[in-house]
Each structure stands twice: as structure tokens, then as C-alpha cells.
Amino acid sequence: MKNKIDKNWILESCLANQNELIANFQKRESEINDAAFKKNASASQSEDRSAGKYELLKAIGDELAFAQKELAFLSDLDVTTESTVVEPGAVVVTDKLTFFIAISSDKIEKDQSTIVGISTRAPIYASMRGLEKGNSFQFNETTYVIEDLY
């Protein structure tokens, strides 16, 4: 069996990654905002090219809002109790991967273990929701056996 990774550490890592993602979106939004509203002094740039920048600005704003909503979900997540079923806040150790049920996130690594953050809206979560240690589930033609759950 794989080493148990502290759920608080996993949550803190996910929070740090999410905050970094939000900061990157905010920086990019600011850069595009500046570019869209600055007047270009070059005579060869007399036509208005800001329409594409407005669309990009809206798309980044939408992604930023989604990332902030996910940060709020993470911030409200209670990881202080042991999970006995696959649910939000659970760490699900399978024979193939270890999942943290919260939001989709970059893989995090600790003590030679890789943890994959998955959203409760992810199709793989639907395949494992409510299962217990020892149960198995199938996703994308792969069978996973739940070896530990906490």
C-alpha cells in the first residue's frame, strides 16, 4: 500500500496552485486590458484592432471567474475527517493513481506519490462517487481498485 499523504498538505498544495493560476489570469487580463485601451501612436496602425482583444479579455475574465469559484470551493472544503466513501475532500488511493476529490488541478507530488486533483463534475468522479475501500470502478476502459480511502 502507498504512503498516506496528509490531506491538509494536499489541500494546501491545491490552494497554492489555484492562487498561482488566478494570479496568472489576473496578470494576463491586466496586460490585455492595457493593450486594448492604449492608443497606438503608429500611423500604420490607424485601424481599430481592439475587437479581438475584447473577446480575449472576456474569455480570460470568464476563466478567472471560474478559477475564483473553484478557489472558494477549495477554501470551504473540510478535510479534517476521514472519508469512508468517495466524496468531496476524500483521498482515493487506487492500484493505478491517487485522486483528491475537489477540483481539477495539476498533479502534485510528495514522498514518491503523485496525487491528481479531480472535480466533482468530472466523468471519472461519477464512476467512483460513493464507493468504498475495496470497491472497483471502470473509466475509459481501465479498471481501478480502491486500495485506500481517507
Secondary structure, DSSP 8 states (H G I E B T S, - for coil): ------HHHHHHHHHHHHHHHHHHHHHHHHHHHHHHHS----GGG-S--HHHHHHHHHHHHHHHHHHHHHHHHHHH---SS--SSS-TT-EEEESS-EEEEES----EEETTEEEEEEETTSHHHHHHTT--TT-EEEETTEEEEEEEE-
